[in-house]
Amino acid sequence: MPDFDQDIVIFSRLEVVQRILKLLSRLTGLRIALVARVSDDGWKACAVLDDAGFGLKPGDELELNVTY
């Protein structure tokens, strides 16, 4: 997977991203919302709102075949 560490830093500095994730969570009724960079092999979380307690945090990676 390409290196997306710079994206994580950028998203963590943008307060508006957390506001948008909170709004999405409220509108959808879901307790988790995130921004992720996706490649052919998987995805990497860049910004996360995890009110569900999954333990997902920015920088976490998941293989595409276990999430699809």
TADAKA-V728607 format. One record per backbone hydrogen bond with DSSP energy under -0.5 kcal/mol. NH is the residue of the N-H (numbers start at 1). CO is the residue of the C=O. E is the energy in kcal/mol with one decimal. If there is no record, write none. Layout:
NH & CO & E
NH & CO & E
This chain:
4 & 2 & -0.7
8 & 4 & -1.7
9 & 5 & -1.9
10 & 6 & -2.4
11 & 7 & -2.9
12 & 8 & -2.1
13 & 9 & -1.0
13 & 10 & -0.8
14 & 10 & -0.7
14 & 11 & -0.7
15 & 13 & -0.9
17 & 14 & -1.3
18 & 14 & -0.7
19 & 15 & -1.6
20 & 16 & -2.5
21 & 17 & -2.5
22 & 18 & -2.3
23 & 19 & -2.3
24 & 20 & -2.8
25 & 21 & -2.4
26 & 22 & -2.4
27 & 23 & -2.8
28 & 24 & -2.4
29 & 25 & -1.9
33 & 49 & -2.2
35 & 47 & -2.4
37 & 44 & -2.4
38 & 36 & -0.5
39 & 42 & -3.2
43 & 62 & -2.5
44 & 37 & -2.4
45 & 60 & -2.6
46 & 35 & -3.4
47 & 35 & -1.6
49 & 33 & -2.9
51 & 31 & -2.0
51 & 49 & -0.5
52 & 31 & -0.9
53 & 50 & -0.7
59 & 45 & -3.3
60 & 57 & -2.3
62 & 43 & -2.3
64 & 41 & -2.9
66 & 63 & -1.2
67 & 64 & -1.3
68 & 64 & -1.2
